[in-house]
């Protein structure tokens, strides 16, 4: 099954004419009428719509989605899905009860092209392929996103992967390196690496860098932020260039500079701090942590709260559940221990905390307050 969704994407991004908008909205009204629709009937409806609205033949970023038959359901679940992709970060959900705050079930991730158009990556199901002029992006059985059949002769440039609250997605870069992007984070990267390997990070991501050798020399990999730059020679590490401002090294060796640098920077000499495995650079200091894997708890699907205070944990809850969580008074410094499955709903997580600390929690004005019991 092959369906062109360019019409719907143009509608979502406000690029349709008035006549096109009326046709799309009339089509969705038909789909949402409550009548049972088979795949064949849906195909026919899309075909009729395509005949009425002809996409521009010269659009360089026209996207074609090719995938499993089940993925077609996404077309008529609701046009609001596509509208969200053009308003990242502007659709805060309102909750009436804490019980309504569920654990995220989708990646909450978006792909931003060079022309600033945005596409929801939740639309790419396992086996689907997102095609555009010069590249194809597919979702593997593992859930990882990977570029395939990249046309190296075309100047594709940089793409941006952005996550919202509750976001978590994995991308394999063109050199074979893998990057897991945490909630409320953003990574800018080239679709095809050239002579250098570098990305720009805002927020948090975990990297597993592939070894690349040219001649007898290893090709370094740079992770650049506004205030930090990490130089990598084949390693596994977590970089949080957000609120915590830390780098945690699981394997290998990295050199860390406190000076941020832009992409394609010519700066060298990033040897101010050389990190060894199980070391963490935080608050301007290098420390050793025997439980270094705790820094990628989010990647493994749980909250590691061993020795963490309630104030720090509340920030993780805010990022994951998409609602502000605040802690009152002296409770901020209360310590927690153990780890918690973050696939649980917020109320379930807070109940676990309540078994350890004398707390109660309330929801008011879309804010969760944790107060003394």
C-alpha positions, 0 to 999 in steps of 0.5 A: 500500500502506498499513500501520498500524505503531502496534501495532509502535511501541507494542510497541517502546515497552513500551506493549502489554498482556501479551496484545498482546505475545504476539500481536506476538511470535507474529506475528514468529515466523511471519514469521521462520520462513524461509518466502518471503513475498510482499507480498500475503501480508504485507499479509494477515498485517498485516491479521489482526494489526490485527484482533487488536490494536485500537489506541486510537482517541484516541491523539493521536500515532498514526503512519501510514506510507504509502510504497513497497511495498519499505518494507514489508520493514522490518516483518519485517526484525526487531523490534529495529529498532523497539526501538532507536528507544526506546533511543537511545544505549544500544545500543553495538555490540561489535566483534571485529575492526577489519575489522568496523567498517564505514562507516555506511549509514543516517542513524542519526537519530530524531524525538522528539515532544513526548510523548517518543516516538521514531521511527527516521527510517531507516524513512522511505524516499524517497517515504514519508510519516510522518503524525500529528495535524496534520503530515506528514513526507516524504522527498524524492528528494534525501534531505531530510526536509520537513514537508508539509500542516502544520495551522497551526491546531493547536498542534503545538509543538516536535519534536526531531531527534537523531542517533547515531554515524555519523548525518547527516540533512537537514531542511527547516524550515517557513520554507524553511531547510535544516539538516544535522545531524551525528553525535551532535547534536540540534536542537529546532525548531517544526514551524511557525514563528510570529512568530519563527524560532529553534531550539536546537542541541546538537552540530553542524549546517550551516545554509542560512537562507532570507530572510524579510521582514515589511514592510521588515524581514528576520526574523532566525533564531536558533540557540541553544545552552547557551553561545552564540546566533547571530543570522542574517540569511540566510546559510550557516554551520556551528555546532558547539556540542559539543567544538570550540565554533565557528561557521564562516561561509561566506556572509552575516553573523551576530552571535554572543553567548557567552551561551546563551539558551533558546528563545523568549528575549526577549534582544537585543543579540547583536552582541558579535561580528559575523562576515564570510564565511570567518571562524571564531569558535573559542576566543574568537577570530575568525580567517580561514580561506581554506578555510572549506568544510573545516568542512562536510567531514562534510556533503559526505561526507569527512574534511578533515584538511589541517593537522589533528592526529591527536588531533583526527582521532581524535575525528571517527573516534569520532563517525562509526564509533561506537567509541572511537578513542584516540591514544597519546603524541606521535602526538596532535600529528602533522599530517595533510594532504589529505582522505579519503572517509568512506564507507570502512570504518575499517580502510581509513581507518587504512591511508591514515593509515599511509601518511603516519605511522609508526603501527599500530592495534589493537582491544581492549575495543571501543576502537581504539588508534593507537600508534607503529609 
